[in-house]
Amino acid sequence: MRVVYQAGHLIDAHLVRHALEQAGFRVFMLGEALLGGLGDLPVYGAVSVCVAGVDWAQARAIVETLPIAIGDRVVDSEGAAAAAPGPTQASPA
């Protein structure tokens, strides 16, 4: 499994998860179960959305089209996280 998206919050993680599942990908969310143990403390970047390595490039293309929050992270092919384009931020050409 490879991280395709590192969420700033749980809602965007589920938005990405459901979009990828609708496209036919098997998705695993890493860190989701840890959020309950933190109580009311705000935690950002704790949830990662993962897909199989062979599906990573296609899944990333889908993630880049989603209206996700600015500041969340789309993970590139080398595993580095880059700011995700949001509703007011255009994708780099």
C-alpha positions in Angstrom: 0.0 0.0 0.0 1.1 3.5 -0.8 -0.1 6.8 0.6 -1.9 8.8 -2.1 -3.3 11.5 0.2 -2.5 12.7 3.7 -5.6 14.4 5.1 -5.8 17.6 7.2 -9.0 16.3 8.7 -11.2 13.2 8.7 -13.9 14.6 6.4 -11.6 15.2 3.5 -10.0 11.8 4.1 -13.4 10.2 3.7 -14.2 12.3 0.6 -11.0 11.0 -1.0 -11.7 7.4 0.1 -15.2 7.3 -1.3 -14.2 8.9 -4.6 -11.4 6.3 -5.0 -13.8 3.4 -4.0 -16.4 4.6 -6.6 -13.6 4.5 -9.2 -13.0 0.8 -8.3 -9.9 1.1 -6.1 -9.4 -0.8 -2.8 -8.6 1.8 -0.2 -7.1 1.6 3.2 -7.1 4.5 5.7 -4.1 4.6 8.0 -4.4 6.3 11.3 -8.2 6.7 11.4 -8.6 4.6 14.5 -6.1 6.7 16.4 -8.3 9.8 16.3 -10.7 8.5 18.9 -8.0 8.2 21.5 -7.1 11.9 21.2 -10.4 13.2 22.6 -11.3 16.7 21.7 -7.8 17.7 20.7 -7.5 18.9 17.1 -5.1 16.7 15.2 -4.2 17.4 11.6 -2.4 15.1 9.2 -3.0 12.0 11.2 -5.0 10.2 8.6 -3.5 8.9 5.3 -5.4 7.4 2.4 -3.6 4.4 0.8 -4.0 2.4 -2.3 -2.1 -0.5 -3.8 1.2 0.5 -5.4 0.1 -0.5 -8.9 -2.9 1.8 -8.6 -1.1 4.8 -7.1 -0.7 6.9 -10.3 -4.3 6.5 -11.4 -5.6 7.1 -7.8 -3.4 10.3 -7.5 -4.9 11.6 -10.7 -8.4 11.2 -9.2 -7.4 12.9 -5.9 -6.0 15.9 -7.8 -9.4 16.6 -9.3 -11.3 16.6 -5.9 -12.4 19.8 -4.1 -10.3 19.1 -1.0 -9.0 21.6 1.5 -5.9 23.6 0.9 -3.2 22.5 3.2 -3.9 18.8 2.9 -1.3 16.7 1.2 -1.2 14.8 -2.1 1.7 12.5 -2.0 4.0 12.4 -5.1 5.6 9.4 -6.7 8.7 9.6 -4.5 6.5 9.7 -1.3 7.0 13.4 -0.7 3.8 15.3 0.3 2.9 18.5 -1.6 0.0 20.9 -0.9 -3.2 19.7 -2.5 -4.9 22.1 -4.9 -8.1 23.4 -3.3 -11.1 25.2 -4.6 -9.2 28.5 -4.7 -5.8 27.1 -5.8 -5.2 25.9 -9.3 -3.3 22.8 -10.1 0.3 23.4 -11.3 0.7 23.0 -15.0 
